[in-house]
Amino acid sequence: MGIIVGLRISDLLKLKFKDLVDDRGNVLDVIRIKEAKTGKTKTFSINKSVKRAVNEYMKEIDHWPEKFFFSSRKGDNKAISRVQAYRVINEACRIAKIKGSIGTHTLRKTFGYWAYKQGIDITLLMRIFNHSSPAITLRYIGITQEEINEVYINLNL
């Protein structure tokens, strides 16, 4: 889910079922949250694969509107910590045989990287990430000068 919606881990971990599901148990098309870092309201659509994953998850666990989506097994209705999220992500990467340095912020950066690679305009990504310039966004998502140079080398009009 984190790679597909591009949220900061702090915002992802504070999601509750009421943020994702309506009163009848239907997964919402559009999600609205207040970003922890900026205090701004962020509105975004979720795709079919996220909806499917949320529906499957709801079949497996007890849930109610105020329950955290990524809830800890420790204590009453607490979200998992950033440290636990890091462990879960790294265990999933180990199982999938994904190598490299993977952190909780990697989810958000991966969203941006692949959106850019699929042709999403950098100024739109800049707005999604609340960055002040395209250069910051390019650096953030890991686009290198070599990749930029390849565009010029390979473009044939």
Protein Blocks (a to p, Z undefined) as FASTA:
>chain_A
ZZmnopafklmmmpcfklmpcfkopacfbdcdddfklopacdddddfklmmmmmmmmmmp
ccdfklcfbacfedjhiaddfklmmmmmmmmmmmnopgcjddfklmmmmmmmmmmmnopa
fklmmmmnopabfklmmmmnopafklmmmmmmmpcZZ
